Amino acid sequence: MKWMWQQKNWPDFVFNDSKIMAFEREYAYNAGMISMLWESLDIKASEGIKIDLLSNEAFRTSEIEWELLNIGTKYPY
């Protein structure tokens, strides 16, 4: 995949409104489903998921800098 600035029409983009609207509808639907699932979790489970997400983000971000971290065991929730 090319970077945006490598596209032949850069910076004069042409796009298909109906195609974008389909993606927007799908995104809104999926976001609603995730929100409903998140609301159904108890506090302990949602806090554990937050910890996992933030830990994984820190771990993956460190890989970009070639810093290899050892996460160890998962949080016991």
C-alpha positions, 0 to 999 in steps of 0.5 A: 500500500502506498502512503497518501502522498504517494498516490497519483492524485495527491493532494486532489483526492476524488472519493465515492460518497456511497462507499464511504457512507457504507463504511461509516454505517458499519463502523457505527454498528460495530461501535454500538455492539462493542459499547453494549458488550462493554456495558455488560461487563462487571467492574473487575472484568472491565478493569482487567481488560483496560490493564491488558489493553494498556500493557499491550499498547506499551509493549508494542510501542516499545518494539518500535524503538527496539526496546524488548520488554518482558510482560511476564504473567497476566494480571489475575482477574 
